[in-house]
Amino acid sequence: MTNPFTNGTSEEFPGFPGITAGLSAAEASRTAGRGLWADDGTVDPDVVRLAQTLTTALLDRNGAPETLLPAELAAAVREVRALADPAYHRVEATDGIRLSAFSLRQRGPGPHPLVVVPAGWNPFGWPLFLRCYLDLARRGYHVLAYTPRGLGVPGLPSTSEGFVDVAGPYDWADGSAVIDFATDHLAPSVIGFLGASYGSGIGQLVAAHDGRVSAVVALSTWGNLATSLYDHGTRRLGAVKALLGLTGGPVEAKFDRANREILADFLADRNLDRVVEWGRLRAPESYLHLTNDNETATLFSNAWHEGLFAVNQLLPTFEGLDVPKRLNLWIGDHTAPEGPGLTGTEPDGANLPLAEAYAWLDHHLKGEHNGVEHWQQVCGQVMFTQVTEPVPDPGAVGPSGAHRIVEDAYREERPDWGRVTTGVEVLGLTGDGAGGADGRLLPAGETAAPSEVTGWRRGFLAGVDTEATAMDALLSTGRAERAGNPKSYDTRKIDRRHALVWTTTPLTERGGRGTAARRVRGVPRLRLTVRSTATSACLVAHLFDVAEDGTARIVTHEPLNVYGLTPEEDRTVTWRLQAAAYDVGAGHRLMLVVDSKDPLYGDASVTWTQTTVTSPQDAPSFLELPLG
């Protein structure tokens, strides 16, 4: 492979092991519509092969791309080669660590704007988003993508040296070193950062500490890493365990001693004050004053049912920004909305989250008047308002059980987050119904005797999970949501020995758009009074939309761990569930389920102890429902 740069800034690309045979059209089409993740939570191997083969074909300027790629992808490579020179680099950080990097340098007369793309948290580094770089090059940008330090499978050319710093100060300095490299060798007119997941947090933090960054796109991102990991006294254990399996090596080889100690403390549920301090250091929210001083235009794009960086932790960061800003919220889980666009498994322009990310950059880096200047600050898809149709099963008569989207979900814009919620409805909670039936959720205007909403006690056996779970699995459940197949729950299977359940009567239409009986918009709030036979308890609240046939879809959820309990003494607790935009159909019921475990979280429940919930007269239990 020849070197497209003649100034010595690039290196010979050594290639990926195993990329010798070409990628067939059938193999490429197999990835259609898929994002980053396989069903088991690892990176989809077909997407990895697509990215690595595309990278190899692009960097091999002596070879014809048709020898490795089907016609459509080969044409894309030829098109970009005519516009920009690709190159492979090792960018030296201030401490001598070398970062694997890739660039596309515009050939036409400049200067040109630059988009820097730190890779997400994955073992394969920058190649996974190669189709995104091609899109950016077509739009007239220089592109410089790199793998953050420490990430990657040893021996791959896309792996960077050093230890993973988890978006710490070394990563901020690395981002500035990458900007220095780009300034010297690409001479950009203006600089922006685009990142997804890990790369999005790094982009925000670099921009806060380096005033040369004019705009940021942060996809599937965090604002506060501390509350992403630990909130309401509860560790987000499932997310951290999943991430530790995606660095490209064992913990002892990928993290330095200080970070290994933090991770060990988190996993062992000890020294959590130190973990929180560590997370705040890596929180863009901690540096809002710097971002505001730098006037960095910032676009956030997250999913409602985000399993790694839940929506609520991002809201204070967004509201604290005093710069041009936008918050997009989509159906799905981590990277499900933008993933197929980043990997190129959706046709060009078909991925709306990424199209709006590009529009943001075009407006703030290129000065295009493309409608972004008229955007309101907040725009959210409403769950689950897609129009779908059954997918036929080619091996059987009739549908497969899956659905495909024929009309995308409805979106709503608002001038700011404060105007997403226009009112609240307080639903009272009653004791058990006759014969041990579920308690009632009482909407406003539905009468009940005072003795029904206060003075009652209901108990369950803690420490055993139920069918009421936030999701079947990180990443895959949300990917199915995004494709029009949200998880369906059979509410009859929720074991009432290990959970408490409250349900409304069928709700009636309230007018307005569509046939919604309730338009949930914002952050629900729940108050309960609890006691336990142990000194700690976990309360996992799930809010469901129950259809007339008894099947349900989840609206939102949130856990709370309560410590320092004294047996036979009550403790009143109030906590916020995750934000949602959800239309509850006429004739449907809302169901609140409180149990004590969920696979996503580290819980404080003690198995086979008794948790009791009550509603005292001076602090009645309630669910506060935000409406809009």
C-alpha positions as semicolon CSV with decimal commas, in nm:
position;residue;x (nm);y (nm);z (nm)
1;M;0,000;0,000;0,000
2;T;0,138;0,340;-0,092
3;N;0,131;0,635;0,138
4;P;-0,115;0,903;0,021
5;F;0,064;1,171;0,228
6;T;0,406;1,283;0,116
7;N;0,492;1,485;0,425
8;G;0,569;1,194;0,656
9;T;0,268;1,233;0,879
10;S;0,116;0,894;0,800
11;E;0,231;0,536;0,835
12;E;0,200;0,227;0,621
13;F;-0,127;0,057;0,712
14;P;-0,041;-0,299;0,821
15;G;-0,390;-0,436;0,753
16;F;-0,625;-0,651;0,958
17;P;-0,560;-1,023;1,005
18;G;-0,807;-1,236;0,813
19;I;-0,912;-0,964;0,566
20;T;-0,789;-1,137;0,252
21;A;-1,106;-1,254;0,081
22;G;-1,350;-0,994;-0,041
23;L;-1,683;-0,907;0,117
24;S;-1,966;-1,043;-0,095
25;A;-2,287;-0,857;-0,168
26;A;-2,475;-1,121;0,030
27;E;-2,248;-1,067;0,332
28;A;-2,290;-0,691;0,310
29;S;-2,668;-0,715;0,279
30;R;-2,679;-0,939;0,587
31;T;-2,588;-0,638;0,799
32;A;-2,872;-0,423;0,660
33;G;-3,037;-0,219;0,933
34;R;-2,820;-0,362;1,208
35;G;-2,632;-0,142;1,449
36;L;-2,324;-0,215;1,653
37;W;-2,438;-0,493;1,880
38;A;-2,502;-0,866;1,851
39;D;-2,773;-1,026;2,063
40;D;-2,519;-1,128;2,329
41;G;-2,403;-0,768;2,384
42;T;-2,074;-0,804;2,197
43;V;-1,992;-0,609;1,882
44;D;-2,167;-0,769;1,585
45;P;-1,896;-0,972;1,402
46;D;-2,055;-0,905;1,063
47;V;-2,036;-0,530;1,128
48;V;-1,672;-0,568;1,233
49;R;-1,591;-0,753;0,911
50;L;-1,775;-0,490;0,705
51;A;-1,581;-0,206;0,874
52;Q;-1,240;-0,372;0,852
53;T;-1,285;-0,473;0,489
54;L;-1,401;-0,124;0,397
55;T;-1,101;0,027;0,579
56;T;-0,860;-0,205;0,400
57;A;-1,008;-0,124;0,059
58;L;-0,998;0,249;0,127
59;L;-0,636;0,257;0,244
60;D;-0,504;0,027;-0,030
61;R;-0,461;0,279;-0,310
62;N;-0,272;0,025;-0,523
63;G;-0,567;-0,214;-0,529
64;A;-0,906;-0,186;-0,693
65;P;-1,182;-0,167;-0,432
66;E;-1,390;-0,410;-0,640
67;T;-1,153;-0,688;-0,536
68;L;-1,270;-0,657;-0,176
69;L;-1,613;-0,496;-0,191
70;P;-1,946;-0,536;-0,370
71;A;-2,021;-0,278;-0,637
72;E;-2,212;-0,027;-0,421
73;L;-1,945;-0,007;-0,151
74;A;-1,664;-0,002;-0,409
75;A;-1,832;0,297;-0,575
76;A;-1,845;0,477;-0,238
77;V;-1,471;0,421;-0,191
78;R;-1,392;0,553;-0,539
79;E;-1,611;0,859;-0,481
80;V;-1,441;0,951;-0,154
81;R;-1,093;0,885;-0,293
82;A;-1,166;1,144;-0,563
83;L;-1,251;1,398;-0,290
84;A;-1,009;1,319;-0,009
85;D;-0,685;1,136;0,064
86;P;-0,712;0,861;0,328
87;A;-0,423;0,793;0,564
88;Y;-0,334;0,588;0,870
89;H;-0,148;0,751;1,159
90;R;-0,001;0,705;1,502
91;V;-0,058;1,033;1,686
92;E;0,179;1,086;1,977
93;A;0,022;1,206;2,302
94;T;0,198;1,436;2,545
95;D;0,322;1,141;2,754
96;G;0,455;0,952;2,450
97;I;0,161;0,711;2,414
98;R;0,074;0,657;2,047
99;L;-0,289;0,668;1,941
100;S;-0,414;0,480;1,637
101;A;-0,580;0,726;1,398
102;F;-0,726;0,759;1,051
103;S;-0,775;1,071;0,841
104;L;-0,949;1,188;0,528
105;R;-0,788;1,507;0,397
106;Q;-0,986;1,709;0,146
107;R;-0,808;1,751;-0,186
108;G;-0,978;2,071;-0,295
109;P;-0,855;2,419;-0,210
110;G;-0,914;2,503;0,153
111;P;-0,920;2,568;0,431
112;H;-1,181;2,307;0,521
113;P;-1,363;2,239;0,847
114;L;-1,250;1,937;1,050
115;V;-1,456;1,682;1,241
116;V;-1,266;1,480;1,502
117;V;-1,424;1,145;1,594
118;P;-1,299;0,964;1,907
119;A;-1,405;0,600;1,881
120;G;-1,666;0,452;2,112
121;W;-1,592;0,201;2,386
122;N;-1,526;-0,111;2,180
123;P;-1,238;-0,353;2,115
124;F;-1,201;-0,260;1,746
125;G;-1,155;0,116;1,762
126;W;-1,210;0,375;1,491
127;P;-1,289;0,147;1,189
128;L;-1,642;0,067;1,310
129;F;-1,768;0,414;1,211
130;L;-1,589;0,429;0,875
131;R;-1,909;0,490;0,677
132;C;-1,969;0,795;0,893
133;Y;-1,627;0,931;0,793
134;L;-1,714;0,881;0,427
135;D;-2,037;1,075;0,479
136;L;-1,847;1,360;0,643
137;A;-1,588;1,370;0,366
138;R;-1,864;1,394;0,106
139;R;-1,994;1,698;0,295
140;G;-1,658;1,873;0,261
141;Y;-1,496;1,796;0,598
142;H;-1,150;1,685;0,684
143;V;-1,196;1,386;0,916
144;L;-0,961;1,267;1,189
145;A;-1,079;0,960;1,383
146;Y;-0,883;0,794;1,661
147;T;-0,906;0,519;1,918
148;P;-0,886;0,651;2,277
149;R;-0,588;0,528;2,473
150;G;-0,592;0,170;2,595
151;L;-0,885;0,049;2,389
152;G;-0,855;-0,235;2,141
153;V;-0,753;-0,594;2,088
154;P;-0,373;-0,625;2,112
155;G;-0,212;-0,649;1,770
156;L;-0,484;-0,475;1,572
157;P;-0,367;-0,164;1,383
158;S;-0,668;0,023;1,523
159;T;-0,562;-0,035;1,886
160;S;-0,406;0,251;2,082
161;E;-0,127;0,219;2,335
162;G;-0,152;0,286;2,708
163;F;-0,415;0,224;2,973
164;V;-0,784;0,316;2,945
165;D;-0,838;0,640;3,143
166;V;-1,221;0,627;3,128
167;A;-1,252;0,982;2,990
168;G;-1,012;1,115;3,251
169;P;-0,751;1,392;3,224
170;Y;-0,523;1,183;3,000
171;D;-0,809;1,156;2,749
172;W;-0,867;1,532;2,758
173;A;-0,498;1,589;2,689
174;D;-0,505;1,328;2,412
175;G;-0,792;1,514;2,244
176;S;-0,589;1,834;2,247
177;A;-0,287;1,646;2,108
178;V;-0,506;1,519;1,824
179;I;-0,617;1,878;1,757
180;D;-0,251;1,987;1,754
181;F;-0,175;1,714;1,501
182;A;-0,469;1,817;1,284
183;T;-0,376;2,185;1,303
184;D;-0,022;2,109;1,187
185;H;-0,113;1,868;0,906
186;L;-0,467;1,952;0,796
187;A;-0,483;2,327;0,871
188;P;-0,860;2,325;0,935
189;S;-1,072;2,637;0,923
190;V;-1,276;2,532;1,226
191;I;-1,302;2,220;1,445
192;G;-1,590;2,009;1,571
193;F;-1,616;1,678;1,758
194;L;-1,862;1,397;1,687
195;G;-1,879;1,093;1,910
196;A;-2,104;0,810;2,015
197;S;-2,100;0,655;2,363
198;Y;-1,748;0,682;2,508
199;G;-1,637;0,910;2,225
200;S;-1,925;1,147;2,297
201;G;-1,819;1,200;2,657
202;I;-1,458;1,251;2,553
203;G;-1,571;1,502;2,290
204;Q;-1,758;1,709;2,548
205;L;-1,467;1,702;2,793
206;V;-1,208;1,796;2,531
207;A;-1,427;2,082;2,414
208;A;-1,466;2,210;2,771
209;H;-1,089;2,218;2,821
210;D;-0,983;2,328;2,472
211;G;-1,136;2,643;2,329
212;R;-1,047;2,545;1,972
213;V;-1,357;2,323;1,948
214;S;-1,655;2,513;1,807
215;A;-1,926;2,244;1,801
216;V;-1,994;1,904;1,957
217;V;-2,227;1,621;1,862
218;A;-2,269;1,379;2,154
219;L;-2,466;1,064;2,069
220;S;-2,575;0,817;2,342
221;T;-2,386;1,027;2,591
222;W;-2,347;1,113;2,955
223;G;-2,354;1,445;3,131
224;N;-2,270;1,312;3,476
225;L;-2,070;0,991;3,490
226;A;-2,115;0,970;3,868
227;T;-2,495;0,949;3,852
228;S;-2,474;0,729;3,542
229;L;-2,294;0,475;3,759
230;Y;-2,457;0,532;4,097
231;D;-2,787;0,707;4,163
232;H;-3,063;0,671;4,422
233;G;-2,818;0,466;4,627
234;T;-2,805;0,208;4,349
235;R;-2,512;0,086;4,140
236;R;-2,572;0,046;3,765
237;L;-2,397;-0,289;3,787
238;G;-2,513;-0,448;3,462
239;A;-2,385;-0,160;3,250
240;V;-2,038;-0,159;3,407
241;K;-1,999;-0,537;3,378
242;A;-2,098;-0,517;3,011
243;L;-1,850;-0,237;2,941
244;L;-1,562;-0,419;3,108
245;G;-1,602;-0,696;2,851
246;L;-1,562;-0,456;2,559
247;T;-1,214;-0,304;2,607
248;G;-1,025;-0,570;2,411
249;G;-0,850;-0,735;2,705
250;P;-0,866;-0,824;3,075
251;V;-0,904;-0,554;3,337
252;E;-0,551;-0,601;3,471
253;A;-0,406;-0,535;3,123
254;K;-0,634;-0,248;3,027
255;F;-0,646;-0,024;3,335
256;D;-0,377;0,124;3,556
257;R;-0,370;0,054;3,928
258;A;-0,570;0,361;4,032
259;N;-0,856;0,288;3,793
260;R;-0,853;-0,083;3,876
261;E;-0,904;0,009;4,242
262;I;-1,202;0,230;4,153
263;L;-1,359;-0,048;3,946
264;A;-1,297;-0,304;4,220
265;D;-1,459;-0,074;4,478
266;F;-1,762;-0,023;4,256
267;L;-1,808;-0,393;4,190
268;A;-1,764;-0,477;4,559
269;D;-2,006;-0,204;4,675
270;R;-1,749;-0,023;4,889
271;N;-1,586;0,323;4,905
272;L;-1,863;0,458;4,686
273;D;-1,792;0,818;4,788
274;R;-1,456;0,778;4,617
275;V;-1,622;0,627;4,311
276;V;-1,861;0,923;4,293
277;E;-1,572;1,171;4,316
278;W;-1,395;0,982;4,036
279;G;-1,711;0,999;3,823
280;R;-1,760;1,371;3,883
281;L;-1,408;1,438;3,758
282;R;-1,518;1,273;3,431
283;A;-1,856;1,451;3,413
284;P;-1,907;1,725;3,151
285;E;-2,157;1,869;3,400
286;S;-1,861;1,958;3,624
287;Y;-1,720;2,186;3,354
288;L;-2,031;2,365;3,231
289;H;-1,870;2,700;3,309
290;L;-1,586;2,617;3,068
291;T;-1,818;2,499;2,792
292;N;-2,030;2,810;2,833
293;D;-1,721;3,034;2,825
294;N;-1,608;2,860;2,506
295;E;-1,959;2,898;2,354
296;T;-1,944;2,541;2,221
297;A;-2,263;2,459;2,027
298;T;-2,373;2,119;2,163
299;L;-2,615;1,857;2,032
300;F;-2,717;1,568;2,258
301;S;-2,893;1,263;2,116
302;N;-3,001;0,983;2,352
303;A;-3,262;0,710;2,383
304;W;-3,555;0,705;2,627
305;H;-3,480;0,350;2,744
306;E;-3,104;0,403;2,759
307;G;-2,949;0,125;2,968
308;L;-2,599;0,269;3,011
309;F;-2,648;0,646;3,041
310;A;-3,008;0,697;3,156
311;V;-3,184;1,014;3,043
312;N;-3,222;1,181;3,382
313;Q;-2,847;1,210;3,442
314;L;-2,813;1,414;3,121
315;L;-3,086;1,669;3,195
316;P;-2,896;1,891;3,445
317;T;-2,606;1,914;3,201
318;F;-2,836;2,010;2,916
319;E;-3,023;2,265;3,124
320;G;-2,695;2,412;3,251
321;L;-2,564;2,483;2,901
322;D;-2,589;2,850;2,802
323;V;-2,489;2,791;2,439
324;P;-2,669;2,687;2,121
325;K;-2,799;2,345;2,218
326;R;-3,035;2,067;2,119
327;L;-3,158;1,751;2,292
328;N;-3,293;1,474;2,070
329;L;-3,457;1,174;2,237
330;W;-3,539;0,857;2,049
331;I;-3,702;0,518;2,096
332;G;-3,450;0,247;2,187
333;D;-3,141;0,187;2,398
334;H;-2,773;0,276;2,385
335;T;-2,660;0,363;2,026
336;A;-2,967;0,190;1,880
337;P;-3,091;0,511;1,711
338;E;-2,767;0,619;1,543
339;G;-2,577;0,288;1,526
340;P;-2,696;0,174;1,181
341;G;-2,602;0,515;1,039
342;L;-2,256;0,516;1,195
343;T;-2,178;0,166;1,067
344;G;-2,341;0,224;0,728
345;T;-2,590;-0,060;0,759
346;E;-2,874;0,180;0,674
347;P;-2,884;0,359;0,337
348;D;-2,728;0,706;0,316
349;G;-2,963;0,966;0,461
350;A;-3,203;0,708;0,606
351;N;-3,075;0,743;0,963
352;L;-3,249;1,052;1,102
353;P;-3,043;1,082;1,424
354;L;-2,723;1,096;1,221
355;A;-2,874;1,321;0,952
356;E;-2,961;1,575;1,221
357;A;-2,611;1,540;1,370
358;Y;-2,461;1,627;1,032
359;A;-2,701;1,918;0,992
360;W;-2,586;2,051;1,332
361;L;-2,224;2,041;1,220
362;D;-2,304;2,193;0,880
363;H;-2,477;2,487;1,048
364;H;-2,224;2,553;1,323
365;L;-1,901;2,470;1,137
366;K;-1,986;2,565;0,778
367;G;-2,239;2,839;0,846
368;E;-2,513;2,673;0,641
369;H;-2,865;2,809;0,680
370;N;-3,024;2,463;0,677
371;G;-3,309;2,498;0,923
372;V;-3,103;2,425;1,236
373;E;-3,130;2,792;1,325
374;H;-3,506;2,739;1,364
375;W;-3,488;2,421;1,571
376;Q;-3,636;2,427;1,917
377;Q;-3,412;2,304;2,198
378;V;-3,585;1,970;2,267
379;C;-3,728;1,712;2,028
380;G;-3,846;1,368;2,131
381;Q;-4,001;1,067;1,967
382;V;-4,316;0,946;2,143
383;M;-4,314;0,581;2,247
384;F;-4,447;0,367;2,075
385;T;-4,628;0,560;1,806
386;Q;-4,473;0,384;1,507
387;V;-4,712;0,231;1,258
388;T;-4,603;-0,127;1,196
389;E;-4,705;-0,430;0,996
390;P;-4,637;-0,802;1,055
391;V;-4,329;-0,950;0,893
392;P;-4,409;-1,267;0,698
393;D;-4,222;-1,579;0,799
394;P;-4,074;-1,724;0,478
395;G;-4,063;-2,071;0,632
396;A;-4,423;-2,083;0,750
397;V;-4,773;-1,975;0,665
398;G;-4,859;-1,643;0,826
399;P;-4,658;-1,379;1,013
400;S;-4,333;-1,440;1,203
401;G;-4,443;-1,251;1,514
402;A;-4,206;-0,963;1,438
403;H;-4,315;-0,630;1,295
404;R;-4,157;-0,373;1,068
405;I;-4,211;-0,001;1,069
406;V;-4,411;0,151;0,784
407;E;-4,444;0,495;0,944
408;D;-4,197;0,627;1,198
409;A;-4,288;0,744;1,546
410;Y;-4,433;1,086;1,606
411;R;-4,190;1,357;1,725
412;E;-4,259;1,663;1,937
413;E;-4,052;1,978;1,967
414;R;-4,042;2,204;2,271
415;P;-3,862;2,536;2,330
416;D;-3,679;2,394;2,634
417;W;-3,691;2,100;2,873
418;G;-3,900;2,294;3,124
419;R;-4,187;2,305;2,875
420;V;-4,191;1,932;2,798
421;T;-4,420;1,890;3,099
422;T;-4,725;2,117;3,101
423;G;-4,903;1,970;3,403
424;V;-4,904;1,682;3,649
425;E;-5,160;1,432;3,766
426;V;-5,125;1,282;4,112
427;L;-5,248;0,924;4,136
428;G;-5,325;0,788;4,479
429;L;-5,236;0,434;4,583
430;T;-5,477;0,209;4,772
431;G;-5,431;-0,107;4,975
432;D;-5,511;-0,457;4,853
433;G;-5,837;-0,517;4,675
434;A;-6,087;-0,780;4,778
435;G;-5,939;-1,128;4,800
436;G;-5,582;-1,002;4,771
437;A;-5,635;-0,836;4,433
438;D;-5,402;-0,561;4,314
439;G;-5,429;-0,219;4,468
440;R;-5,570;0,069;4,266
441;L;-5,400;0,368;4,111
442;L;-5,655;0,647;4,147
443;P;-5,641;0,917;3,876
444;A;-5,743;1,271;3,956
445;G;-6,120;1,295;3,986
446;E;-6,168;0,929;4,079
447;T;-6,303;0,923;4,431
448;A;-6,211;0,691;4,714
449;A;-6,272;0,682;5,084
450;P;-5,985;0,828;5,293
451;S;-5,932;0,486;5,448
452;E;-5,856;0,344;5,102
453;V;-5,563;0,579;5,026
454;T;-5,410;0,606;5,374
455;G;-5,358;0,372;5,666
456;W;-5,311;0,057;5,460
457;R;-5,010;-0,178;5,464
458;R;-4,898;-0,417;5,193
459;G;-4,599;-0,650;5,205
460;F;-4,392;-0,878;4,983
461;L;-4,098;-1,115;5,015
462;A;-3,782;-0,940;4,898
463;G;-3,474;-1,062;4,714
464;V;-3,647;-1,257;4,435
465;D;-3,683;-1,107;4,088
466;T;-4,012;-1,107;3,898
467;E;-4,127;-1,079;3,538
468;A;-4,129;-0,701;3,586
469;T;-3,784;-0,616;3,450
470;A;-3,657;-0,306;3,275
471;M;-3,545;-0,508;2,972
472;D;-3,452;-0,860;2,869
473;A;-3,094;-0,760;2,793
474;L;-2,888;-0,445;2,753
475;L;-2,871;-0,318;2,396
476;S;-3,075;-0,593;2,226
477;T;-3,415;-0,510;2,384
478;G;-3,376;-0,146;2,286
479;R;-3,264;-0,238;1,936
480;A;-3,587;-0,434;1,895
481;E;-3,783;-0,133;2,025
482;R;-3,620;0,087;1,765
483;A;-3,720;-0,163;1,494
484;G;-4,086;-0,157;1,601
485;N;-4,084;-0,457;1,835
486;P;-4,095;-0,336;2,197
487;K;-4,087;-0,602;2,466
488;S;-4,431;-0,737;2,558
489;Y;-4,500;-0,830;2,921
490;D;-4,765;-1,071;3,047
491;T;-4,871;-0,893;3,364
492;R;-5,041;-1,208;3,496
493;K;-4,697;-1,367;3,535
494;I;-4,570;-1,102;3,777
495;D;-4,544;-1,296;4,103
496;R;-4,741;-1,098;4,361
497;R;-4,560;-1,280;4,643
498;H;-4,248;-1,084;4,544
499;A;-4,399;-0,760;4,416
500;L;-4,672;-0,506;4,485
501;V;-4,900;-0,399;4,202
502;W;-5,137;-0,104;4,157
503;T;-5,352;-0,051;3,847
504;T;-5,588;0,216;3,717
505;T;-5,924;0,142;3,569
506;P;-5,936;0,166;3,187
507;L;-5,848;0,523;3,093
508;T;-6,065;0,734;2,864
509;E;-5,953;0,960;2,581
510;R;-5,882;1,317;2,682
511;G;-5,886;1,481;2,340
512;G;-5,600;1,630;2,145
513;R;-5,378;1,444;1,898
514;G;-5,474;1,083;1,834
515;T;-5,659;0,867;2,080
516;A;-5,432;0,904;2,383
517;A;-5,587;0,879;2,726
518;R;-5,268;1,010;2,888
519;R;-4,970;1,179;2,725
520;V;-4,684;1,112;2,966
521;R;-4,417;1,379;2,912
522;G;-4,130;1,423;3,154
523;V;-4,011;1,274;3,481
524;P;-4,259;1,078;3,701
525;R;-4,219;1,093;4,077
526;L;-4,309;0,824;4,331
527;R;-4,354;0,850;4,708
528;L;-4,384;0,545;4,932
529;T;-4,336;0,474;5,300
530;V;-4,138;0,157;5,359
531;R;-4,012;-0,068;5,636
532;S;-3,824;-0,397;5,626
533;T;-3,732;-0,683;5,855
534;A;-3,375;-0,618;5,735
535;T;-3,173;-0,297;5,770
536;S;-3,186;-0,227;5,397
537;A;-3,431;-0,267;5,112
538;C;-3,446;-0,218;4,738
539;L;-3,753;-0,080;4,564
540;V;-3,758;-0,110;4,185
541;A;-4,050;0,085;4,039
542;H;-4,181;-0,007;3,693
543;L;-4,459;0,181;3,516
544;F;-4,644;-0,019;3,250
545;D;-4,903;0,054;2,983
546;V;-5,146;-0,240;2,993
547;A;-5,357;-0,313;2,687
548;E;-5,708;-0,455;2,701
549;D;-5,575;-0,811;2,646
550;G;-5,350;-0,786;2,956
551;T;-5,021;-0,752;2,771
552;A;-4,807;-0,456;2,862
553;R;-4,522;-0,236;2,747
554;I;-4,290;-0,055;2,980
555;V;-4,316;0,323;3,004
556;T;-4,032;0,385;3,249
557;H;-3,867;0,253;3,565
558;E;-3,609;0,337;3,833
559;P;-3,460;0,159;4,137
560;L;-3,402;0,298;4,486
561;N;-3,190;0,140;4,758
562;V;-3,279;0,237;5,116
563;Y;-3,022;0,188;5,390
564;G;-3,015;0,229;5,766
565;L;-3,364;0,094;5,824
566;T;-3,480;-0,005;6,170
567;P;-3,721;-0,299;6,181
568;E;-4,072;-0,193;6,277
569;E;-3,998;0,172;6,188
570;D;-4,126;0,341;5,873
571;R;-3,919;0,551;5,629
572;T;-4,084;0,778;5,372
573;V;-3,892;0,794;5,043
574;T;-3,951;0,987;4,723
575;W;-3,764;0,929;4,397
576;R;-3,783;1,015;4,031
577;L;-3,838;0,758;3,761
578;Q;-3,663;0,803;3,428
579;A;-3,804;1,062;3,189
580;A;-4,046;0,940;2,922
581;A;-4,261;1,054;2,633
582;Y;-4,538;0,795;2,602
583;D;-4,897;0,798;2,477
584;V;-5,126;0,566;2,673
585;G;-5,413;0,459;2,451
586;A;-5,780;0,494;2,541
587;G;-5,904;0,178;2,712
588;H;-5,557;0,096;2,841
589;R;-5,460;0,092;3,209
590;L;-5,150;0,221;3,385
591;M;-4,985;-0,033;3,616
592;L;-4,725;0,041;3,884
593;V;-4,516;-0,257;3,994
594;V;-4,269;-0,236;4,282
595;D;-4,035;-0,530;4,341
596;S;-3,686;-0,567;4,485
597;K;-3,449;-0,682;4,209
598;D;-3,352;-0,619;3,849
599;P;-3,055;-0,766;3,659
600;L;-2,935;-0,416;3,567
601;Y;-2,873;-0,306;3,923
602;G;-2,691;-0,385;4,244
603;D;-2,972;-0,411;4,497
604;A;-2,976;-0,380;4,875
605;S;-3,250;-0,634;4,931
606;V;-3,197;-0,931;5,159
607;T;-3,349;-1,252;5,025
608;W;-3,664;-1,377;5,197
609;T;-3,697;-1,074;5,421
610;Q;-4,026;-0,887;5,435
611;T;-4,063;-0,542;5,278
612;T;-4,377;-0,353;5,374
613;V;-4,516;-0,044;5,203
614;T;-4,768;0,181;5,372
615;S;-4,942;0,515;5,319
616;P;-4,958;0,721;5,640
617;Q;-5,206;1,004;5,669
618;D;-4,935;1,270;5,691
619;A;-4,746;1,136;5,386
620;P;-4,986;0,950;5,155
621;S;-4,823;0,735;4,889
622;F;-4,863;0,866;4,535
623;L;-4,741;0,848;4,178
624;E;-4,699;1,190;4,018
625;L;-4,747;1,160;3,644
626;P;-4,605;1,438;3,420
627;L;-4,833;1,527;3,129
628;G;-4,781;1,732;2,818
